[in-house]
Amino acid sequence: MPSAWVAAPQGTVLHQVTATLDDPQCSGVALTGADGVGKTLVARHAAEAFAGAAPSTVVRWVVGTATDRVIPFGAFRTLLAGSDIIAITETGRPPELLRAAHDHLTADGAQQLFVVDDAHHLDHLSAALVYQLALRGSARLIVTVRDGAALPDAVAALRTDELLTRVEVEPLDRAATAALLESALGSPPDAAVIDEAFARSQGNPLVLRHLVSDGALVQDRGSLTELIDSYLSGLPSPVRAVLDLLAVAEPLSRDDLAALTGDDAVGQAEATGAVAVGGFGAMVYPTHPLYTDRARAALAPGTARALRSSLVEQLAARPSDGGVGDQLRLCALAVDSDTHIETAQIVAAAQDALRLGELALAEQLAAAALDHSGGLPARVALAYALAWQGRGRPADAVLAAVDPEQLSASELIAWALPRAANQFWMLSEPERATAFLQTTRSRISAPTAQATLDALAATFAMNAGTPLRALRIADEVLASPHADEVAVGWAASAAALSSARTGRFDDVEALARRATAADHPGLLRFTSGFGRITALVMAGQLNEARTLAQRYTDFAELQQPGRAIGETLVGYVAIAQGDFDAAVTLLGRAADPLARTGYSWGPLSLILLAQALGQQGNQLEAAKVLSRAESLHGLKSTLFAPELALAKAWSKAARSDTTGAIDAAREAVQTAERGGQSAIALRALQDATRLGDTRAVHRAGRLAVEVNCVLGRLTLAHARALADGDAAALAEVAADLADRGLHPAAADAAAQAQRA
């Protein structure tokens, strides 16, 4: 293959990209296309054109690679090296890290253009940082993505959230193929050669490159991967050695590669066009990722292991300024090599990966540490990694192998907490989990440990539909001087949502802030957030509730299931606002990933989706989704039993079964009241009134006094006007509801006024 080709991107595509970059309403472009079609070439020319028109623009390249996609900020390593961000990664959590990384990259205020190549290979934090840059409008972006590749959640959201404009890079036409072929052969080819080249390459520039050798078309008629395999097999041994090392860990610094293969080998690899060197730290990449993809596929297991061993020795021998990211990379290489690293170091790396949300890496590291030592820290880290990926059975098996009689008090707590949580949510065995928690608590006497177990018990009680009991337990934990941050996080989150649903709105904000400030694990930040959103809806502040809910789908929550939970919260508010199309889209997108997790958010997302579909009048889909919700619903999601009854009500309403709908709404009210959820009972009364329940006024009168809020007063006024058949009062209520953004309720009240 020639080392230099004179090629230019298609003018139409290039013009489309540059025009989009000039559009202030869009953050940039997502270039999509098949392997070898020229996405990177288009990105390079577009970046040069943009910088040429605005010379003060700083152009920065970020490249995702297959081997670095599990390393936090792996793609941004060179841009963040030596910054304060590296120190923050030692202890910080993703939201804090993302804010710091964003601020570091944009601190000088210069106009920036980020070219993010092979974004389908970005690690989660790098992907989230790209999303943040787009969302805030902090930089212009050109992002390249391989057609059909599985995308990180944040990269997919760049398009679904309409932050980037998609531009498809198509194969070359015959004329462009002829021009490229002429530049390769050095003279105009005849028509027969052009026809053959175009037919065999289908306009793919990378295929065409590998069809040309020594000034003529090769006879190979295989696929692109077969052509590349043939190319790789013909490379000189030193060049292949460079590519094999990159196949194991890409990118590598030129110095590291030279130390392992020799400087001449790296120079020869550059000269042949197999690799390119550039960027801060003189990092070496293959000139096309398929080269290392195919080199990796061809490596024998023993050879790959030996290469990793040599890399670990080389990387460990030099100073590192990459912080946790470099340590995680080193450990990930070491666990599948012959180089010894202390088990404690691997366990610490697994715990860091958990903290940073890289669950697959955490699983790999913890499993390796467990194989080496069988120690409890490795076992607990592995159980968390499995459970947080929704794999409850394997997580339980890992923890079940422990004999609790052999554990110290601190070890007992470290083991019992993930086991109880996994039983409750992932295994859907809440009774077993609660009993296990009680048994464990009876065996310990340390106040701090007791407070932590009690905090988890409060969370269980809330999800099991007893928020008043959850509040009693949580209040004791929060008042205890012995409660650590984990206990405070669990207790305050449960108390925030329980307070909102029981009508204690004045307590919600302080509890939510306390929960957020605590260093608590998992997804409990959404629990306290749901409490705040519920309180805002009850206060008639729907725009504020929607804005707050949207923050939970922001850059810090893009990894699943966080993104889906955030979309569920937005959908919850959208239903109250009457934005049913948005609610159906969001909840439909959220339901599947949440259903796989075991969390009570899974049933809730389906319940809300059924409500939205029913209010749209989509009878068939509402019934189907309701059936799924009922099959997933159980004791662990009993808190949302009133919402399930309302989903039944709206599903019946979609079938024009008004009597059945009112009966189901009344069931929702009764269920909420039995569980002490006075605020939710009011929400259900609002729906019952909308459906035409003239008897709702009696309960509304009592609950509106018990729960002092805007929605309660509006519901009572609506119920009275309906019971009295007062057209003028109904019209007035409709106007008041509309003013508060409760548009579905307003529309129903207006229709009732007309009928009256």
Secondary structure in CASP SS format (residue, H / E / C, confidence):
PFRMAT SS
TARGET T0000
AUTHOR 0000-0000-0000
METHOD secondary structure of the structure
MODEL  1
M C 1.00
P C 1.00
S C 1.00
A C 1.00
W C 1.00
V C 1.00
A C 1.00
A C 1.00
P C 1.00
Q C 1.00
G H 1.00
T H 1.00
V H 1.00
L H 1.00
H H 1.00
Q H 1.00
V H 1.00
T H 1.00
A H 1.00
T H 1.00
L H 1.00
D C 1.00
D C 1.00
P C 1.00
Q C 1.00
C C 1.00
S C 1.00
G E 1.00
V E 1.00
A E 1.00
L E 1.00
T E 1.00
G E 1.00
A C 1.00
D C 1.00
G C 1.00
V C 1.00
G C 1.00
K H 1.00
T H 1.00
L H 1.00
V H 1.00
A H 1.00
R H 1.00
H H 1.00
A H 1.00
A H 1.00
E H 1.00
A H 1.00
F H 1.00
A H 1.00
G H 1.00
A H 1.00
A C 1.00
P C 1.00
S C 1.00
T C 1.00
V E 1.00
V E 1.00
R E 1.00
W E 1.00
V E 1.00
V E 1.00
G C 1.00
T C 1.00
A C 1.00
T C 1.00
D C 1.00
R C 1.00
V C 1.00
I C 1.00
P C 1.00
F C 1.00
G H 1.00
A H 1.00
F H 1.00
R H 1.00
T H 1.00
L H 1.00
L H 1.00
A C 1.00
G C 1.00
S C 1.00
D H 1.00
I H 1.00
I H 1.00
A H 1.00
I H 1.00
T C 1.00
E C 1.00
T C 1.00
G C 1.00
R C 1.00
P H 1.00
P H 1.00
E H 1.00
L H 1.00
L H 1.00
R H 1.00
A H 1.00
A H 1.00
H H 1.00
D H 1.00
H H 1.00
L H 1.00
T C 1.00
A C 1.00
D C 1.00
G C 1.00
A C 1.00
Q C 1.00
Q E 1.00
L E 1.00
F E 1.00
V E 1.00
V E 1.00
D E 1.00
D C 1.00
A H 1.00
H H 1.00
H H 1.00
L C 1.00
D C 1.00
H H 1.00
L H 1.00
S H 1.00
A H 1.00
A H 1.00
L H 1.00
V H 1.00
Y H 1.00
Q H 1.00
L H 1.00
A H 1.00
L H 1.00
R H 1.00
G C 1.00
S C 1.00
A C 1.00
R E 1.00
L E 1.00
I E 1.00
V E 1.00
T E 1.00
V E 1.00
R E 1.00
D C 1.00
G C 1.00
A C 1.00
A C 1.00
L C 1.00
P C 1.00
D H 1.00
A H 1.00
V H 1.00
A H 1.00
A H 1.00
L H 1.00
R H 1.00
T H 1.00
D C 1.00
E C 1.00
L C 1.00
L E 1.00
T E 1.00
R E 1.00
V E 1.00
E E 1.00
V C 1.00
E C 1.00
P C 1.00
L C 1.00
D C 1.00
R H 1.00
A H 1.00
A H 1.00
T H 1.00
A H 1.00
A H 1.00
L H 1.00
L H 1.00
E H 1.00
S H 1.00
A H 1.00
L H 1.00
G C 1.00
S C 1.00
P C 1.00
P C 1.00
D C 1.00
A H 1.00
A H 1.00
V H 1.00
I H 1.00
D H 1.00
E H 1.00
A H 1.00
F H 1.00
A H 1.00
R H 1.00
S H 1.00
Q C 1.00
G C 1.00
N C 1.00
P H 1.00
L H 1.00
V H 1.00
L H 1.00
R H 1.00
H H 1.00
L H 1.00
V E 1.00
S E 1.00
D C 1.00
G C 1.00
A E 1.00
L E 1.00
V C 1.00
Q C 1.00
D C 1.00
R C 1.00
G C 1.00
S C 1.00
L H 1.00
T H 1.00
E H 1.00
L H 1.00
I H 1.00
D H 1.00
S H 1.00
Y H 1.00
L H 1.00
S H 1.00
G C 1.00
L C 1.00
P C 1.00
S H 1.00
P H 1.00
V H 1.00
R H 1.00
A H 1.00
V H 1.00
L H 1.00
D H 1.00
L H 1.00
L H 1.00
A H 1.00
V H 1.00
A C 1.00
E C 1.00
P C 1.00
L E 1.00
S E 1.00
R H 1.00
D H 1.00
D H 1.00
L H 1.00
A H 1.00
A H 1.00
L H 1.00
T H 1.00
G C 1.00
D H 1.00
D H 1.00
A H 1.00
V H 1.00
G H 1.00
Q H 1.00
A H 1.00
E H 1.00
A H 1.00
T C 1.00
G C 1.00
A C 1.00
V E 1.00
A E 1.00
V E 1.00
G E 1.00
G C 1.00
F C 1.00
G C 1.00
A C 1.00
M E 1.00
V E 1.00
Y E 1.00
P E 1.00
T C 1.00
H C 1.00
P H 1.00
L H 1.00
Y H 1.00
T H 1.00
D H 1.00
R H 1.00
A H 1.00
R H 1.00
A H 1.00
A H 1.00
L C 1.00
A C 1.00
P H 1.00
G H 1.00
T H 1.00
A H 1.00
R H 1.00
A H 1.00
L H 1.00
R H 1.00
S H 1.00
S H 1.00
L H 1.00
V H 1.00
E H 1.00
Q H 1.00
L H 1.00
A H 1.00
A H 1.00
R C 1.00
P C 1.00
S C 1.00
D C 1.00
G C 1.00
G H 1.00
V H 1.00
G H 1.00
D H 1.00
Q H 1.00
L H 1.00
R H 1.00
L H 1.00
C H 1.00
A H 1.00
L H 1.00
A H 1.00
V C 1.00
D C 1.00
S C 1.00
D C 1.00
T C 1.00
H C 1.00
I C 1.00
E C 1.00
T H 1.00
A H 1.00
Q H 1.00
I H 1.00
V H 1.00
A H 1.00
A H 1.00
A H 1.00
Q H 1.00
D H 1.00
A H 1.00
L H 1.00
R H 1.00
L C 1.00
G C 1.00
E C 1.00
L H 1.00
A H 1.00
L H 1.00
A H 1.00
E H 1.00
Q H 1.00
L H 1.00
A H 1.00
A H 1.00
A H 1.00
A H 1.00
L H 1.00
D H 1.00
H H 1.00
S H 1.00
G C 1.00
G C 1.00
L H 1.00
P H 1.00
A H 1.00
R H 1.00
V H 1.00
A H 1.00
L H 1.00
A H 1.00
Y H 1.00
A H 1.00
L H 1.00
A H 1.00
W H 1.00
Q C 1.00
G C 1.00
R C 1.00
G H 1.00
R H 1.00
P H 1.00
A H 1.00
D H 1.00
A H 1.00
V H 1.00
L H 1.00
A H 1.00
A C 1.00
V C 1.00
D C 1.00
P H 1.00
E H 1.00
Q H 1.00
L C 1.00
S C 1.00
A H 1.00
S H 1.00
E H 1.00
L H 1.00
I H 1.00
A H 1.00
W H 1.00
A H 1.00
L H 1.00
P H 1.00
R H 1.00
A H 1.00
A H 1.00
N H 1.00
Q H 1.00
F H 1.00
W H 1.00
M H 1.00
L C 1.00
S C 1.00
E C 1.00
P H 1.00
E H 1.00
R H 1.00
A H 1.00
T H 1.00
A H 1.00
F H 1.00
L H 1.00
Q H 1.00
T H 1.00
T H 1.00
R H 1.00
S H 1.00
R C 1.00
I C 1.00
S C 1.00
A C 1.00
P H 1.00
T H 1.00
A H 1.00
Q H 1.00
A H 1.00
T H 1.00
L H 1.00
D H 1.00
A H 1.00
L H 1.00
A H 1.00
A H 1.00
T H 1.00
F H 1.00
A H 1.00
M H 1.00
N H 1.00
A C 1.00
G C 1.00
T C 1.00
P H 1.00
L H 1.00
R H 1.00
A H 1.00
L H 1.00
R H 1.00
I H 1.00
A H 1.00
D H 1.00
E H 1.00
V H 1.00
L H 1.00
A H 1.00
S C 1.00
P C 1.00
H C 1.00
A C 1.00
D C 1.00
E H 1.00
V H 1.00
A H 1.00
V H 1.00
G H 1.00
W H 1.00
A H 1.00
A H 1.00
S H 1.00
A H 1.00
A H 1.00
A H 1.00
L H 1.00
S H 1.00
S H 1.00
A H 1.00
R H 1.00
T H 1.00
G C 1.00
R C 1.00
F H 1.00
D H 1.00
D H 1.00
V H 1.00
E H 1.00
A H 1.00
L H 1.00
A H 1.00
R H 1.00
R H 1.00
A H 1.00
T H 1.00
A H 1.00
A C 1.00
D C 1.00
H C 1.00
P C 1.00
G C 1.00
L C 1.00
L H 1.00
R H 1.00
F H 1.00
T H 1.00
S H 1.00
G H 1.00
F H 1.00
G H 1.00
R H 1.00
I H 1.00
T H 1.00
A H 1.00
L H 1.00
V H 1.00
M H 1.00
A C 1.00
G C 1.00
Q C 1.00
L H 1.00
N H 1.00
E H 1.00
A H 1.00
R H 1.00
T H 1.00
L H 1.00
A H 1.00
Q H 1.00
R H 1.00
Y C 1.00
T C 1.00
D C 1.00
F H 1.00
A H 1.00
E H 1.00
L C 1.00
Q C 1.00
Q C 1.00
P C 1.00
G H 1.00
R H 1.00
A H 1.00
I H 1.00
G H 1.00
E H 1.00
T H 1.00
L H 1.00
V H 1.00
G H 1.00
Y H 1.00
V H 1.00
A H 1.00
I H 1.00
A H 1.00
Q H 1.00
G C 1.00
D C 1.00
F H 1.00
D H 1.00
A H 1.00
A H 1.00
V H 1.00
T H 1.00
L H 1.00
L H 1.00
G H 1.00
R H 1.00
A H 1.00
A H 1.00
D H 1.00
P H 1.00
L H 1.00
A H 1.00
R C 1.00
T C 1.00
G C 1.00
Y C 1.00
S C 1.00
W H 1.00
G H 1.00
P H 1.00
L H 1.00
S H 1.00
L H 1.00
I H 1.00
L H 1.00
L H 1.00
A H 1.00
Q H 1.00
A H 1.00
L H 1.00
G H 1.00
Q H 1.00
Q H 1.00
G C 1.00
N C 1.00
Q H 1.00
L H 1.00
E H 1.00
A H 1.00
A H 1.00
K H 1.00
V H 1.00
L H 1.00
S H 1.00
R H 1.00
A H 1.00
E H 1.00
S H 1.00
L H 1.00
H C 1.00
G C 1.00
L H 1.00
K H 1.00
S H 1.00
T H 1.00
L H 1.00
F H 1.00
A H 1.00
P H 1.00
E H 1.00
L H 1.00
A H 1.00
L H 1.00
A H 1.00
K H 1.00
A H 1.00
W H 1.00
S H 1.00
K H 1.00
A H 1.00
A H 1.00
R C 1.00
S C 1.00
D C 1.00
T H 1.00
T H 1.00
G H 1.00
A H 1.00
I H 1.00
D H 1.00
A H 1.00
A H 1.00
R H 1.00
E H 1.00
A H 1.00
V H 1.00
Q H 1.00
T H 1.00
A H 1.00
E H 1.00
R H 1.00
G C 1.00
G C 1.00
Q C 1.00
S H 1.00
A H 1.00
I H 1.00
A H 1.00
L H 1.00
R H 1.00
A H 1.00
L H 1.00
Q H 1.00
D H 1.00
A H 1.00
T H 1.00
R H 1.00
L H 1.00
G C 1.00
D C 1.00
T C 1.00
R C 1.00
A H 1.00
V H 1.00
H H 1.00
R H 1.00
A H 1.00
G H 1.00
R H 1.00
L H 1.00
A H 1.00
V H 1.00
E H 1.00
V C 1.00
N C 1.00
C C 1.00
V H 1.00
L H 1.00
G H 1.00
R H 1.00
L H 1.00
T H 1.00
L H 1.00
A H 1.00
H H 1.00
A H 1.00
R H 1.00
A H 1.00
L H 1.00
A H 1.00
D H 1.00
G C 1.00
D C 1.00
A H 1.00
A H 1.00
A H 1.00
L H 1.00
A H 1.00
E H 1.00
V H 1.00
A H 1.00
A H 1.00
D H 1.00
L H 1.00
A H 1.00
D H 1.00
R C 1.00
G C 1.00
L C 1.00
H H 1.00
P H 1.00
A H 1.00
A H 1.00
A H 1.00
D H 1.00
A H 1.00
A H 1.00
A H 1.00
Q H 1.00
A H 1.00
Q H 1.00
R H 1.00
A C 1.00
END
